[in-house]
Amino acid sequence: MRKSLMYTLAAGALFGLIGVSSAQAGEAEASMLANTCNGCHGPDGVSQGPAAPTIAGMNKFYLTESLKAYRDGKNRPSTIMARIAKGYSDSEIEKIAGYFSAKPFGRVAMQNTDVAKAMKGKALVKDLCESCHEKEGFAAEDYPVLAGQMLPYLRNNLADFKSGLRSIDANPNMSDKEKRKKKRTLAELRDKHGADGVEAVLQFYASRK
């Protein structure tokens, strides 16, 4: 009876160690894969440059789908991301996304923003954007973190939508209702509030800390 109990305890301990080792191996692999992103996106995904976004703290689903879109050439124009993403499998992409989504969002490179424009932008964001880009752009289920991102990055992405390089209609993760709402919002911001209103919204998001 005692021997049986000892064997059971020993087996349990062994399987426990195997489980811990597997988890540690998985974390090590995710960290290794994520390290390839740090050159552009900064240590642990906190950007130090004007054109690359901070990806630390991003929603895992959004990161996963974005990397797959880059890899598969679907509605995500890029200078280098498409070439980099082609080297990753679905499993590796999910590991990378999981790694960065677990990191805290932060800012290293501070930027100057126009206080008056940011205050105007705050009102527009509350009225037009908050239903999707929640908590002033810090949190969203299926959307990127906009708060605290660098202005050139925010401007470039909006320019891609305006020029047609990116299309809301081509987003497979949005319902038709969400697409219509998103297009109405962008149209209202552009047509009713003009270039000054668009810039005010971007200034507000960039001013968040």
C-alpha positions in Angstrom: 0.0 0.0 0.0 2.8 2.3 0.9 4.7 1.4 -2.2 1.7 2.1 -4.4 1.2 5.5 -2.7 4.9 6.3 -3.2 4.7 5.4 -6.9 1.6 7.5 -7.3 3.2 10.5 -5.7 6.4 10.1 -7.7 4.4 9.8 -10.9 2.4 12.9 -10.1 5.5 14.9 -9.3 7.1 13.7 -12.5 4.1 14.7 -14.6 4.0 18.0 -12.8 7.6 18.7 -13.7 7.0 17.8 -17.3 4.1 20.2 -17.3 6.2 23.0 -15.9 9.0 22.3 -18.3 6.6 22.3 -21.3 5.2 25.7 -20.1 8.7 27.1 -19.7 9.7 25.8 -23.1 6.6 27.5 -24.6 7.4 30.8 -23.0 11.0 30.6 -24.1 9.9 30.0 -27.7 7.4 32.8 -27.6 10.1 35.2 -26.2 12.6 34.1 -28.9 10.0 34.7 -31.7 9.0 38.1 -30.2 12.6 39.2 -30.1 12.6 39.5 -33.9 10.1 42.3 -33.6 12.0 44.4 -31.1 14.2 46.1 -33.7 11.2 48.1 -35.1 8.6 47.9 -32.3 11.0 48.4 -29.4 11.9 46.3 -26.3 8.9 44.2 -25.4 6.9 45.9 -28.0 7.1 49.5 -26.7 8.0 51.6 -29.7 10.8 54.1 -29.7 10.3 55.3 -33.3 7.8 57.5 -35.1 6.3 55.1 -37.6 6.2 51.8 -35.8 3.3 51.3 -33.4 3.6 50.1 -29.8 2.2 46.5 -29.8 2.6 45.8 -26.1 -0.8 45.4 -24.6 -2.6 45.1 -27.9 -5.5 42.7 -28.1 -4.3 39.2 -28.9 -7.0 38.6 -31.5 -6.2 41.9 -33.3 -2.5 41.1 -33.3 -3.0 37.6 -34.6 -5.3 38.7 -37.4 -3.1 41.6 -38.4 0.0 39.3 -38.7 -1.9 36.8 -40.7 -3.2 39.6 -43.0 0.3 40.9 -43.6 1.5 37.3 -44.3 -1.3 36.5 -46.6 -1.4 39.9 -48.4 -4.9 40.7 -47.3 -5.8 44.4 -46.9 -2.6 45.3 -45.0 -0.1 47.4 -47.0 3.4 47.5 -45.6 7.0 48.2 -46.3 8.5 45.2 -44.5 5.9 43.5 -42.4 4.6 41.4 -45.3 8.0 39.9 -45.9 8.7 39.3 -42.2 5.2 37.7 -41.5 5.6 35.2 -44.4 8.2 33.3 -42.3 5.7 32.4 -39.5 3.1 29.7 -39.2 -0.3 30.2 -37.6 1.0 28.6 -34.4 4.0 30.9 -34.3 1.9 34.0 -35.0 -0.4 33.1 -32.1 2.6 32.7 -29.8 4.0 36.2 -30.8 0.5 37.8 -30.4 0.1 36.1 -27.0 3.6 37.3 -25.8 3.0 41.0 -26.7 -0.7 41.1 -25.6 0.5 40.1 -22.1 3.0 43.0 -21.9 1.9 46.4 -20.4 1.3 49.2 -22.9 3.9 51.9 -22.5 5.5 54.9 -24.1 9.3 55.5 -24.4 9.5 58.2 -27.0 7.6 61.3 -25.8 6.0 63.6 -28.4 4.7 67.1 -28.5 1.0 67.5 -29.1 -1.2 70.5 -29.5 -3.2 71.0 -26.3 -6.0 73.0 -27.9 -6.4 70.5 -30.8 -6.3 67.5 -28.4 -9.1 69.1 -26.3 -11.2 69.5 -29.4 -10.3 66.0 -30.4 -11.5 64.6 -27.1 -15.1 65.8 -27.7 -15.0 64.3 -31.2 -13.6 61.0 -30.0 -16.3 60.7 -27.3 -19.0 61.4 -29.9 -17.7 59.4 -32.9 -15.1 56.9 -31.9 -15.6 55.6 -28.4 -18.1 52.9 -29.2 -15.3 50.9 -30.9 -12.0 52.4 -29.6 -13.0 52.2 -26.0 -11.6 54.0 -23.0 -10.2 56.9 -25.1 -8.4 54.4 -27.3 -6.7 52.3 -24.7 -9.0 49.2 -24.9 -11.0 47.4 -27.4 -12.1 43.9 -28.2 -11.1 43.7 -31.9 -9.4 47.1 -32.5 -5.9 48.4 -32.0 -4.7 50.6 -29.1 -4.7 54.1 -30.5 -4.0 56.0 -27.3 -0.3 57.0 -26.9 0.7 56.0 -30.4 3.0 58.2 -32.3 1.4 60.8 -34.6 3.2 59.7 -37.8 1.9 56.2 -37.3 -1.6 57.4 -36.7 -1.5 59.7 -39.7 -0.1 57.0 -42.0 -2.8 54.5 -41.1 -5.6 57.0 -41.7 -4.0 58.0 -45.0 -4.1 54.3 -46.1 -7.8 54.1 -45.5 -8.4 57.4 -47.3 -6.4 56.4 -50.3 -8.0 52.9 -50.5 -4.8 51.0 -49.7 -6.8 49.6 -46.8 -10.5 48.9 -47.0 -13.0 48.5 -44.2 -15.1 46.3 -46.5 -12.2 43.9 -46.8 -12.0 43.3 -43.1 -13.2 39.7 -42.5 -13.5 40.2 -38.8 -16.2 42.9 -38.9 -19.8 42.4 -39.5 -21.6 44.3 -42.3 -23.3 46.4 -39.6 -19.9 47.3 -38.0 -18.4 48.1 -41.5 -21.3 50.4 -42.3 -20.9 52.1 -38.9 -17.2 52.5 -39.3 -17.5 54.1 -42.8 -20.3 56.5 -41.6 -18.0 57.6 -38.7 -15.0 58.2 -40.9 -17.2 60.0 -43.5 -18.8 62.2 -40.8 -15.4 63.1 -39.3 -14.0 64.0 -42.7 -17.0 65.7 -44.2 -18.5 67.5 -41.2 -15.3 68.4 -39.3 -12.7 68.5 -42.1 -9.0 68.1 -42.0 -8.8 70.1 -38.7 -11.2 67.7 -37.1 -9.3 64.7 -38.2 -6.0 66.2 -36.9 -7.7 67.0 -33.6 -8.7 63.4 -33.1 -5.2 62.2 -33.9 -3.7 64.8 -31.6 -6.0 63.6 -28.8 -5.0 60.0 -29.2 -1.3 60.8 -29.4 -1.6 62.9 -26.2 -2.8 60.0 -24.1 -0.2 58.6 -21.6 
